[in-house]
Amino acid sequence: MKKVVVGLSGGVDSSVAAYLLKEQGYDVIGLFMKNWHDDTVTISEECPWLEDSNDALIVAEKLGIPFQTVDLSTEYKEKIVDYMFREYEMGRTPNPDVLCNREIKFDVFMKIAMQLGADYVATGHYCRKGILKNEDGTETFQLLAGKDENKDQSYFLCQLSQEQLSKTLFPIGELQKPEVREIAAKMNLITADKKDSQGLCFIGKVRLPDFLQQKLQPKKGVIVEIPNTHPFYTREVSGFNSIEDKLYFSSEKPIYKVAEGKIVGEHQGAHYFTKGQRKGLDVGGTKEPLFVIDTDVEENVIYTGQGKSHPGLYRNTLFVSNEEIHWVRPDMVLKTGESLKLKARIRYRQALEEATIVKVAHGLYVDFVEPQSAITEGQFVAWYLEDELLGSGVIS
């Protein structure tokens, strides 16, 4: 019997994952990750980890599997929380969920599982793993989208490596969410009707600025509205010497100045805001709502535009620098000058969009057929062929 450690989170997905593995004859151990217990920074009561760990324990008892809690809060603070503060301070928008999978669940947690003699680690993620047999007898692992298109979570795992995938199982990847709930109900699992958890647990349901204010000091600055007639939006597109020149032009973002728009309000710190954001600006009196089109953390200015279709929100092309490119499938790596037509997304829950990736000497361009809204530095872009996630990178 192969031994599997399941990350039991106290939610329905991981509960059913553990049940299915047990049914398949694996020797299953449930581990609950305690990632945060610094109550001085917990702002809302909405996400108490105690309740989650109790639910995980009750599920383990019901399934008759051993259970223990591991405290990863030190690593979580260093690798996730500190990283979030650093990124926001630099005016970038991090994705802690992607990082948490790469650095905590499939690294620190996986090492603990292996010390317990596990052959695999399993999670309740909606995605699947494929295995390709190579001619030399080795195996290549594929990260495939979950069968439930509404719940597919492959994007959150876009930074996993071949080694991490080799030791991972995704038991619910073939199922639809309603089927998962059905199994949990049939087995009388306490988590059957439990709501899905939202966002970072320790923040609970609060505005991110409130959390960031713990570390990043408020700093008054101005909100500027940029008209949709800004000269940058009607730049002449012609006379490129190479594809790379054209892609560079297309990926360039405007540099705004306060004098180019009108001051419409004040804010408490540009580092609390992100591109595409609408809430929290507290500016009234405009015909259409204002959206953040850029932030300048150096000058502490937020630039906004009126309406969802403001040209400042849209670009076709983004760039990922060499240090930030990650291939889940190293055998598919592009060499400089090569390109590949595929599909990509720049955020979770976004439909896959047609794009071409082009490798250049200093990085990789992702060139979308349709303009994308709010391409945001610090977020991850992930690229797919059919339903396989090939690689990802941090938008720069």
C-alpha positions as CSV (number, residue, x, y, z in Angstrom):
1,M,0.0,0.0,0.0
2,K,1.4,3.3,-1.0
3,K,1.3,6.0,1.7
4,V,-0.3,9.4,1.0
5,V,-0.4,12.4,3.2
6,V,-3.5,14.5,2.5
7,G,-3.5,18.2,3.3
8,L,-6.8,18.3,5.2
9,S,-7.9,22.0,5.3
10,G,-11.2,21.5,7.0
11,G,-13.0,22.1,3.7
12,V,-15.1,19.7,1.6
13,D,-12.7,19.3,-1.3
14,S,-9.8,17.9,0.8
15,S,-12.2,15.8,2.9
16,V,-13.5,14.0,-0.2
17,A,-9.9,13.7,-1.6
18,A,-8.9,11.8,1.6
19,Y,-12.1,9.6,1.3
20,L,-11.4,8.7,-2.4
21,L,-7.8,7.8,-1.7
22,K,-8.8,5.6,1.1
23,E,-11.4,3.9,-1.1
24,Q,-8.6,3.3,-3.7
25,G,-6.6,1.4,-1.1
26,Y,-3.9,4.0,-0.2
27,D,-2.6,4.2,3.3
28,V,-3.8,7.8,4.1
29,I,-2.7,10.2,6.8
30,G,-4.4,13.6,7.3
31,L,-2.3,16.7,8.1
32,F,-3.7,20.1,8.9
33,M,-1.4,23.1,8.1
34,K,-1.6,25.8,10.7
35,N,-0.2,28.8,8.8
36,W,-1.2,31.7,11.0
37,H,-1.9,32.4,14.6
38,D,-0.6,35.9,15.2
39,D,-3.8,37.3,16.6
40,T,-2.5,40.8,16.7
41,V,-2.7,40.9,12.9
42,T,-5.9,38.9,12.5
43,I,-8.5,41.6,11.8
44,S,-11.8,39.6,11.4
45,E,-13.3,36.7,13.2
46,E,-14.5,35.3,9.9
47,C,-11.8,32.7,9.3
48,P,-10.8,31.0,12.6
49,W,-8.3,28.3,11.9
50,L,-9.4,26.5,15.0
51,E,-12.8,25.7,13.5
52,D,-11.1,24.5,10.3
53,S,-8.7,22.2,12.2
54,N,-11.6,20.8,14.3
55,D,-13.5,20.0,11.1
56,A,-10.4,18.4,9.7
57,L,-10.0,16.3,12.8
58,I,-13.7,15.2,12.8
59,V,-13.3,14.2,9.1
60,A,-10.2,12.2,9.8
61,E,-11.9,10.3,12.7
62,K,-14.9,9.6,10.5
63,L,-12.6,8.2,7.8
64,G,-10.5,6.3,10.4
65,I,-7.2,7.9,9.3
66,P,-4.4,9.2,11.5
67,F,-4.4,13.0,11.9
68,Q,-2.0,15.6,13.1
69,T,-1.5,19.4,12.9
70,V,1.7,20.9,11.7
71,D,2.6,24.5,12.5
72,L,4.1,26.2,9.4
73,S,3.4,29.7,10.6
74,T,7.1,30.8,10.8
75,E,7.7,29.7,7.2
76,Y,4.4,31.2,6.1
77,K,5.2,34.5,7.5
78,E,8.7,34.6,5.9
79,K,7.7,33.2,2.5
80,I,4.2,34.6,2.0
81,V,3.3,37.5,4.3
82,D,6.7,39.3,4.1
83,Y,6.7,38.7,0.3
84,M,3.2,40.3,0.1
85,F,4.3,43.4,2.0
86,R,7.5,43.8,-0.1
87,E,5.6,43.5,-3.4
88,Y,2.9,46.0,-2.4
89,E,5.6,48.4,-1.2
90,M,7.2,48.2,-4.7
91,G,3.8,49.0,-6.3
92,R,3.3,45.4,-7.6
93,T,0.3,43.2,-6.8
94,P,1.4,39.7,-5.6
95,N,-0.5,36.5,-5.8
96,P,0.0,34.8,-2.4
97,D,-2.1,31.7,-3.4
98,V,0.3,30.7,-6.2
99,L,3.3,31.3,-3.9
100,C,1.7,29.4,-1.0
101,N,1.4,26.3,-3.3
102,R,5.0,26.6,-4.5
103,E,6.7,27.5,-1.2
104,I,4.4,25.9,1.5
105,K,2.1,23.1,0.4
106,F,4.4,21.6,-2.2
107,D,7.7,22.4,-0.5
108,V,7.7,22.7,3.3
109,F,4.6,20.6,3.7
110,M,5.8,18.0,1.1
111,K,9.1,17.6,3.0
112,I,7.3,16.9,6.2
113,A,5.1,14.3,4.4
114,M,8.2,12.6,3.0
115,Q,9.7,12.5,6.5
116,L,6.6,10.6,7.5
117,G,7.4,8.0,4.9
118,A,4.9,9.2,2.3
119,D,5.1,8.2,-1.3
120,Y,2.7,11.1,-2.3
121,V,1.1,14.3,-1.1
122,A,-2.5,14.9,-2.1
123,T,-4.6,18.0,-2.1
124,G,-8.2,19.0,-2.8
125,H,-7.3,21.0,-5.9
126,Y,-9.5,20.9,-9.0
127,C,-6.8,19.8,-11.5
128,R,-5.4,16.6,-12.9
129,K,-2.0,15.1,-13.4
130,G,-0.9,13.3,-16.6
131,I,2.0,11.0,-17.1
132,L,3.9,10.7,-20.4
133,K,6.3,7.8,-20.9
134,N,9.6,8.8,-22.5
135,E,11.6,6.5,-24.8
136,D,14.4,6.3,-22.3
137,G,12.1,4.9,-19.7
138,T,11.7,8.2,-17.7
139,E,8.4,9.9,-17.1
140,T,7.2,13.5,-17.8
141,F,4.4,14.8,-15.7
142,Q,1.7,17.1,-17.0
143,L,-0.4,19.6,-15.1
144,L,-3.9,19.4,-16.6
145,A,-6.9,21.6,-16.0
146,G,-9.6,20.2,-13.7
147,K,-12.7,18.7,-15.4
148,D,-15.0,21.2,-13.7
149,E,-14.4,24.3,-15.8
150,N,-15.9,26.6,-13.2
151,K,-13.6,25.4,-10.5
152,D,-10.3,24.6,-12.4
153,Q,-7.5,25.5,-10.1
154,S,-4.5,24.6,-12.3
155,Y,-3.6,28.4,-12.4
156,F,-2.8,28.3,-8.7
157,L,-0.3,25.5,-9.3
158,C,1.4,27.2,-12.3
159,Q,4.7,27.3,-10.5
160,L,5.1,23.6,-9.7
161,S,8.1,21.7,-10.9
162,Q,8.4,18.2,-12.4
163,E,9.8,16.9,-9.1
164,Q,6.8,18.3,-7.1
165,L,4.3,16.9,-9.6
166,S,5.9,13.5,-9.5
167,K,5.0,13.2,-5.8
168,T,1.5,14.7,-6.1
169,L,-2.0,13.3,-6.4
170,F,-5.2,15.3,-7.2
171,P,-8.0,12.9,-6.4
172,I,-11.0,15.2,-7.2
173,G,-9.6,16.6,-10.5
174,E,-12.0,14.4,-12.6
175,L,-15.1,15.5,-10.6
176,Q,-17.5,18.4,-10.7
177,K,-18.0,20.4,-7.5
178,P,-21.6,19.2,-7.0
179,E,-20.4,15.6,-7.3
180,V,-17.8,16.3,-4.6
181,R,-20.5,17.7,-2.2
182,E,-22.7,14.7,-3.0
183,I,-20.0,12.3,-2.0
184,A,-19.4,14.2,1.2
185,A,-23.1,14.2,2.0
186,K,-23.4,10.5,1.3
187,M,-20.5,9.8,3.7
188,N,-22.0,12.1,6.3
189,L,-18.9,14.3,6.4
190,I,-19.2,17.4,8.5
191,T,-17.8,19.5,5.7
192,A,-20.4,18.5,3.1
193,D,-22.3,21.9,3.2
194,K,-19.4,24.1,4.3
195,K,-18.9,27.2,2.3
196,D,-15.7,27.5,0.2
197,S,-13.1,29.6,2.0
198,Q,-12.3,32.9,0.4
199,G,-8.9,34.6,0.2
200,L,-6.1,34.4,2.6
201,C,-7.3,32.8,5.8
202,F,-5.6,35.1,8.3
203,I,-6.9,38.2,6.7
204,G,-10.5,37.1,6.8
205,K,-13.1,39.2,5.1
206,V,-11.5,42.6,5.4
207,R,-10.2,45.2,3.0
208,L,-6.7,44.5,2.1
209,P,-5.5,48.1,2.8
210,D,-6.5,47.5,6.5
211,F,-4.2,44.6,6.6
212,L,-1.4,46.3,4.7
213,Q,-1.6,49.2,7.1
214,Q,0.0,47.0,9.7
215,K,3.3,47.3,7.9
216,L,3.0,50.0,5.2
217,Q,2.4,53.4,6.6
218,P,-0.5,55.5,5.3
219,K,0.7,58.4,3.1
220,K,-1.6,61.0,1.7
221,G,-1.5,61.5,-2.0
222,V,-3.7,62.6,-4.9
223,I,-6.0,60.7,-7.2
224,V,-5.7,61.9,-10.8
225,E,-8.2,61.3,-13.6
226,I,-6.6,60.8,-17.0
227,P,-8.9,61.6,-20.0
228,N,-9.4,58.8,-22.6
229,T,-7.9,61.2,-25.2
230,H,-4.4,60.9,-23.7
231,P,-1.8,61.1,-26.6
232,F,-0.3,57.7,-25.6
233,Y,-3.5,55.9,-26.6
234,T,-3.3,57.1,-30.2
235,R,0.4,56.5,-30.8
236,E,1.4,55.8,-34.4
237,V,1.8,52.1,-35.0
238,S,4.3,51.6,-37.9
239,G,7.8,51.1,-39.1
240,F,9.1,48.3,-36.8
241,N,12.4,46.8,-37.7
242,S,11.6,43.4,-36.0
243,I,8.9,41.4,-34.3
244,E,10.7,42.2,-31.0
245,D,10.4,46.0,-31.6
246,K,6.7,45.6,-32.3
247,L,6.2,43.5,-29.2
248,Y,8.1,46.0,-27.1
249,F,6.0,48.8,-28.4
250,S,2.8,46.8,-27.7
251,S,3.8,45.9,-24.2
252,E,4.9,49.4,-23.2
253,K,2.8,51.1,-20.6
254,P,2.2,54.9,-20.5
255,I,4.1,57.0,-17.9
256,Y,1.5,59.5,-16.7
257,K,2.1,62.9,-15.1
258,V,-0.2,64.7,-12.7
259,A,-0.4,67.7,-15.1
260,E,-1.9,65.5,-17.8
261,G,-5.1,64.9,-15.9
262,K,-7.2,66.5,-13.2
263,I,-7.0,65.9,-9.5
264,V,-10.3,64.4,-8.3
265,G,-9.5,63.3,-4.8
266,E,-7.1,62.0,-2.2
267,H,-5.9,58.6,-1.0
268,Q,-4.0,57.2,1.9
269,G,-1.3,55.4,0.0
270,A,-0.7,54.4,-3.6
271,H,0.7,51.0,-2.4
272,Y,-2.7,50.0,-1.2
273,F,-4.2,50.1,-4.7
274,T,-3.9,47.9,-7.7
275,K,-4.7,48.2,-11.4
276,G,-8.3,47.7,-12.4
277,Q,-9.5,48.4,-8.9
278,R,-12.8,50.3,-8.6
279,K,-13.7,50.1,-4.9
280,G,-12.1,52.2,-2.2
281,L,-11.4,55.3,-4.3
282,D,-14.3,57.2,-2.7
283,V,-14.5,59.7,-5.6
284,G,-18.0,60.7,-6.6
285,G,-19.5,63.0,-9.3
286,T,-18.2,61.3,-12.4
287,K,-20.5,60.1,-15.1
288,E,-19.0,56.6,-15.0
289,P,-17.2,54.9,-12.1
290,L,-13.4,55.5,-11.9
291,F,-11.0,52.6,-12.3
292,V,-7.3,52.6,-11.3
293,I,-5.3,52.6,-14.5
294,D,-1.9,52.9,-12.8
295,T,-0.2,53.7,-9.5
296,D,3.1,55.5,-8.9
297,V,4.4,54.5,-5.5
298,E,7.5,56.7,-5.9
299,E,5.4,59.9,-6.3
300,N,2.5,58.4,-4.4
301,V,-0.1,59.1,-7.1
302,I,-3.0,57.0,-8.3
303,Y,-4.0,57.5,-11.9
304,T,-7.6,56.6,-12.8
305,G,-9.9,56.6,-15.9
306,Q,-13.6,56.7,-16.3
307,G,-15.5,53.6,-17.2
308,K,-14.7,49.9,-17.8
309,S,-13.6,50.6,-21.4
310,H,-11.1,53.4,-20.7
311,P,-8.1,52.7,-23.0
312,G,-5.7,53.0,-20.0
313,L,-6.9,49.7,-18.8
314,Y,-6.1,47.7,-21.9
315,R,-2.9,46.2,-23.5
316,N,-2.4,43.3,-25.8
317,T,1.1,42.3,-24.7
318,L,3.0,41.7,-21.5
319,F,6.6,40.8,-20.7
320,V,8.2,38.2,-18.3
321,S,11.9,38.6,-17.6
322,N,14.2,35.5,-17.8
323,E,14.5,35.2,-14.0
324,E,10.7,35.0,-13.7
325,I,9.9,32.4,-16.4
326,H,8.9,28.9,-15.1
327,W,8.3,25.9,-17.3
328,V,6.2,23.1,-15.8
329,R,7.3,21.2,-18.9
330,P,11.0,21.8,-19.2
331,D,11.0,19.7,-22.5
332,M,8.8,22.4,-24.1
333,V,11.1,25.4,-23.3
334,L,11.4,27.9,-26.2
335,K,14.8,29.0,-27.4
336,T,15.5,32.7,-28.3
337,G,13.6,33.5,-31.5
338,E,11.1,30.8,-31.2
339,S,7.4,31.3,-30.7
340,L,4.3,29.2,-29.9
341,K,0.6,29.8,-30.5
342,L,-1.5,28.8,-27.4
343,K,-3.9,30.1,-24.8
344,A,-3.1,32.1,-21.7
345,R,-4.7,33.8,-18.6
346,I,-3.5,36.6,-16.4
347,R,-5.7,35.8,-13.4
348,Y,-7.6,32.9,-11.8
349,R,-11.2,32.4,-13.1
350,Q,-10.4,34.3,-16.3
351,A,-11.3,32.4,-19.5
352,L,-8.3,31.2,-21.5
353,E,-7.5,33.8,-24.2
354,E,-5.7,33.2,-27.5
355,A,-2.1,34.3,-27.5
356,T,1.4,33.8,-28.9
357,I,4.4,33.5,-26.7
358,V,7.7,34.8,-28.2
359,K,11.1,34.1,-26.6
360,V,13.6,36.9,-26.8
361,A,17.1,37.2,-25.4
362,H,16.1,38.9,-22.1
363,G,12.7,37.2,-21.5
364,L,9.4,36.2,-23.0
365,Y,6.5,38.2,-24.5
366,V,2.9,37.0,-24.2
367,D,1.0,38.6,-27.1
368,F,-2.8,38.3,-26.9
369,V,-5.1,38.4,-29.9
370,E,-7.6,40.5,-27.9
371,P,-6.6,43.4,-25.6
372,Q,-6.5,42.4,-21.9
373,S,-7.9,44.4,-19.1
374,A,-5.7,45.4,-16.1
375,I,-2.4,43.6,-16.9
376,T,-0.8,43.9,-13.5
377,E,2.8,43.7,-12.5
378,G,3.5,41.0,-9.9
379,Q,0.6,38.8,-11.0
380,F,1.2,35.5,-12.8
381,V,0.5,34.8,-16.4
382,A,0.0,31.1,-17.2
383,W,0.1,29.5,-20.7
384,Y,-1.7,26.4,-21.9
385,L,-1.8,24.0,-24.8
386,E,-5.3,22.5,-24.9
387,D,-6.0,21.7,-21.2
388,E,-2.3,21.4,-20.2
389,L,-0.6,24.2,-18.3
390,L,2.9,24.4,-19.8
391,G,4.5,27.3,-17.9
392,S,4.0,30.6,-16.2
393,G,5.8,33.8,-15.2
394,V,5.5,36.9,-13.2
395,I,4.3,39.9,-15.2
396,S,7.0,42.6,-15.2
